[in-house]
Amino acid sequence: MPLSMRDEMLPFITNENAHIPMTDGSTDWLVIVTREAMEDVAAPPEISMDRLVAHRALFGQVASYKLEHGRAGNEATIWVQAEDVVEWKALSAERQCPAEGDARKGN
């Protein structure tokens, strides 16, 4: 089940990492977004509440993907690192353009 934002709790930044309270309907999760992921998601590199709010849906999608593939951390946490965002964006691009991949393969 995809994660959704927890309405009663706002995202926050502490110790250079962003924190997004989320839920899958049965478990409350804390998605922790590293400084590097925050900086790399858009230009210029920065860590701010504006950046967090603007990209929290993306971070939530990445966290949902990690949870669905057994890559959650201990104690109901899911860490989102810069590499995870890169991986998610590549997978999303592949899903949006499957015909292009087939054309390159000669199908």
N, C-alpha and C positions, 0 to 999 in steps of 0.2 A: 504494500500500500504506500503511495507517495506521502511524503511528509507535508505538513501544512504548518503555517505560522500559528503560534499560540496567541490568541487575541489578548489574553490578560497579561502578557509579558512582552516588553519591548526589547529589541536587539540593543546591545551595548558593546562598547570597546573598553578593554582593560588589559594591561600588560602587553600592549602591542598586538593583541589578537582581538578579533571581533567575535561576538557570541550571539547566536540566534536561537532563542527558545522555539522548538518545533514539536510536533506530535505526529504519530502515525495512527492515532485513534485509540490505541490501547497503551502506548508507552510515550512518556514525555522525553524528548531528546534535547540535548544541548549541542548545537552545531557550532564548532569552533573553527573560525576561518583565520588562517595564519596571516601574518603581516605581508608575506611575499604574495600570497594569493590576492589579498586586497590591493597591493601595489600593481600587480600584473594584469588585473582584470580590465583595466582601461588606462589611457594616458591622460595626463601625466601621472606617474606613480604617486600615490598618496594613501593615507589612512585617515578616513573621516567618516562621520555619521552620514553625510550626504552620499558618499561612495557606498557605504554599507546598505543604506536604504535603497539606492538606485539599483543595486545588484543582488539584493537578498533573495529574489526569486531564483536567479541563476545559482547562487550558492545552495539554496534549498533543493534544486534539481540535482546538483552534483551530490549532495548529501543523500538524497533519496536513492540515487544510482548506487552509491557506495553501500547503503544499508541493504538494498535488494541483492547485492552481490557479496554479502557477508563481510564487508570491510568496515564495520562499525568498531568503535573503540570500547573500552571498558566503561562501566558505570553510566550507560546511556549517553555516551558522547560520540560524535562523529567529527573527525578532524578533516577539514577541507584545506588542502595544500595547493600551491601553484600548479604542480604536476597534475593534480586531479582536475583542475579547471581546464588545462590544456587537453587532457584525455577526453573530458566531457564534450568540449567544443568540437573535437575531431569526430567523435561518435555522432554528435548531433548533425554535423555536416554530411556525414555518410548516410544517415537516415533520411535527410532532406533531398539528397541527390542520388538515389540508387540507380537511376537510368544511366547517369554518367559513368558510374563504375562498371555497369554492364557493357556500355559502349567501348570502354577502354579494354575490357576483357575479350571483345569480339563477339558479344552476344547480341 
